[in-house]
């Protein structure tokens, strides 16, 4: 995996905002642009980033055009996706990585952008699970946004937070993989599946989050990971936000207990309620980076390298 330091930006570098998935309000994109400029970056908006074609930000070809342009242009040092939603999967087979691999850069986003993260990771480049235009537009100064700015500028991050009462104590080091659980499961069995140990047998620390899923859907997806041999091979598990995932009185366990039940037989640390996902807090995580997590009774620490 390419060292994250190779992707560091400097003030004055050029960022591109593109919309590879769902349509986004122009107001959020323009306000995010202003905040990125206040951080010291130059910003260019993709030709079709403000387009709308049903639920999508333009047709497949228009979204692909903007994404491919941003991947290929070596003057662009980071690509910020405007939003998730749905649509990135429609582009996967058509994306050329040739230009990107000559001049790799951060891909910033989450949710549906997990499709793009997986593509990038399979090519040996780290990717950035982080806030997108709406959150950057609304403040640009909340903790999640400040942490994103620091990562873009190459500053190492160390998160410390109160340990959730259901977290499982322990320490682990490994390569951070994951993202939106539904997207990860959609890619299982394809050439874009990033949930496999690297060729040197390195261990994975898995991060998962999701939104508006039923508990039995979540359990079924976790069974995919268990039966497919993923859960047994982990060094650790980081559970982010599962926002608007309704409790189900017909299911014997809530979400956290469902997850604990799925990993009960494995001896690795489990962190609950990590502030990343679809909630107001969305701390950036460097997918593909070497990370260390230490879960103690009171304090949980996560260090990204």
N, C-alpha and C positions, 0 to 999 in steps of 0.2 A: 504494500500500500504506500502511495506517495506520502512523504511527511507533510503534515499540515502546514509547516512553516513555508513550504513552497507556494502556498496559496495566499500568503499574506498580501494585503493591500496597503498602499500608502495614501495619505490625503492627496487629493487631486486625481486619483485614479478614476476610471470610468466604470460605472455600474449600468447594467441594462435591466429594465423592467419589462417582462413579457407575460403573456397570459396563455399558458398552454392548456388550461382546463376550462373552468367555468367563467362566465362573463362577470366583470367587476365594475362597480360604479366608478365613473371617471374621477369623481371627487376624491375617492380614496387613493387612487393612483397618483393624481396630481399633488395631493397633500403629502403622500409618502415621498414623492420626488423632492419636495421642498425640505423635508426633514433629513433625507439623505444628503442633500446639498449643505444643510446646516452642519452635518457631521464632517464636512470637508471633501465630499466626493462629487465628481461630476456624474450626471445621470442622463441617460437617453432612454426614451420610451419606445418600445417596439411599434412598428408601423400599424399593426393590427391589435395592439394591446387593449384598446378601448372599444373594439368591435363587439357585436353581439349577433349570434346566430342560434336562436332558441335559447337553451340553457348554456350554450358554449360561447366562448370569446372568439367568435368567428368560425368559419368552416375549418375542417381538418387541415386543408392546405394552407390557409392563412395562419393558423396557429403554428403549424410546422415551419412555415417560412420564417416567422419571427424567432422561434427557438433555434432553428438551424443557423440563422444569421448571428445570433448572440453566441452560440457555441463556437462558430468558426472565426469570428472577428477577434484577432489577437490584441486589439486595443481595449476590448472589454475584459475587465478583471474579475467581475462577479455578475451573476445572473440572479435577479430577484423575481420570483414568481408572484404575480399579483394576488392569486387566491388558489384554493383547491377546488372542491366540488366534484366534478367528473369530467374526464376527457383526455387526460394525459396518456392513458393506455392506448388510445386510438393512434398515437404518434410513434409508439415504441419501435415498431418494425421499420419505420421510415427514416429514423434519425441516423445520420452519419456521424461517427465519432472521430473521424480522421483529423479534422481541424482541431477539435477539442483536445485530443490527446497530445497534439503538438504544443498546445498552449492551454493547459488545464486551469480551471477557475472554479470558484465556489458556485454551487447551485443552492439557492436559499428558498426554503419553503417547507410545508408539511402537509398532512392529510393526503389528498390525491397526488401530491408531488412525490410521495413515497415511490410511485412508479418510476419517476426520473432518478430519484436517489438510488434505487436498486440497479438501474442501468449504469449509472456512474460508478457505483461500488464494484460491479462486476468487471469494470475496466480498470480497477486498481486505484481509483481516485476517491478521496474522502468527500463527503457531501454534508450539507448543513441543514439539519432539521431545526427550523427557526421561524419566528414570526414573519408574516407577509404584510402586504400593503395596508390592510385595514388597521392592524395594530400599530404599525409604524406611523400611519397617518393620524391616528387619534391622539397620540401623545408624543411618541418618539423619545420619551424621557422615562418611561416606566422601566423597571428592572430588566425585563425581558429584552427591551430595545437597547438598553445600555450594554447588556451582555453581548448582544449581537454586534454592536459597534466594536466592542473590545476584541471579539474573535476575528472580525474582518481585518482589524489592524494588527493581528498577530499576537495579541496579549493572552497568555495562558489563563484559564479560568479554573477556579476551585469553588465548588458549591458546598455550602454547609447548611443543613436544615434540621429541624426537629424530627427525630425518628418516629414514624407512625407506629402505633401500638401493635399493629399486626405484621410489621416488617420482620424478617428473619435475619438475625444478626450474623455477621461474618465479613470477611474481606475477599475481594476478588480482583484480578487484573485480566484484561482481555481486550479484544477488538469489539467496539460497540457497533451493533447492527440493529436494524429494526425500523420502526415507524408506525404507521397506521396498520392495525392488525388486519382489517378487512382487505387492504391492498396486498399486504404480505401473503395472505392466504390465496388471493387471486393469482399470485405469481408462482405459487408452489407447482413444481413439475414443469416449469418453463425454463428457458435458458437465462431468464432474468432473475431467477430466484437467488437472492443474496444470503439466505439463511443456511449457509453451508460453511463448515470449517474451511479455513484457507488451506492452500496446498501444503503448507508446512505443519499442519495439524494444530494450528493455534486455536485457542478457545474463544468463544463468542460470549459477550455480555449482551443480552437481548433487551431492547427497549420496546414496549408496546403501549399503544393508546388507541382509543376509538371514540365514536360519538353516535348516540341514538341507535344503539344495538340492544336487542333483547339478551337477557342472560343466557338463554339456551343457545342463541347464536354464538355468543362469546365462547361458551363451553365447547360447542361443536368445532369452532376454529382452533381452540386449544388442543382438542383431540387430534386435529390434523397435525399439529406440531409434535404432539406426543407420539402418535403412531408412526410419524415420519422420522422419528429419531432425533428431532431437534432439541426438545426439552432435556433429554438425557445427556446431551453433549455440552450444555451451557456451563459457563463459569459463574454466571450470576444473572439475575432477572431484575429489570427496572420497570415498574408498572407506573405509567403516567396517568393522565386523567381519562376516565371513562364517562364523559359528560352526557347527561340526558339518557343514560342507560337505565331504564326503569327497573325497579325491583319487581320480582314476579312471585306472587304468593304460591304459585303452583310449583316453583322450583325450591328444593330444600335448602339451598345456600344462596347468599348474596354474592356479588361479583368478587369481592376480595377472598371470601372463603372458597368460592369456586376455583379461583386461581391457585390458592394454597393447596387445595385438594389435588390439583393436577400435577403439582411439583413436590408433593409430600414425600415421595420416595427418593428424591434427589437432595444431595447435601451441598447446597450453595446458597449464598445470601439472596434475599428477596427484598427489594425496596418498594414500598407502596407510597402512593400519592406524591410521586415526583412531579414537580410543577411544570409539566410539558404536555401539550396537546391542544385541545380545542377550548380551554378555559381562558380566563383573563391573564393568568400567568402562563408563559410559554418559554421557559428557559431554553436557550439554544443548546443543542447536542450535536457533536461532530461525529456523524456516522462514518465508520471506518477508522476512527482514531483509537489509539491505545488509551484505555482509561483504567483508573483504579477506583474502586468503591469500597468504603469502610462503613459498615452499619454497626454502630454501637447502641447501647440501650437508649441513650438520650439524643445522640447526635449522629447524623448520617453525612458522610463526606464523599464527594465525587470530584475526582481530579481528571481533567482531560489533557493529554499530551500532544 
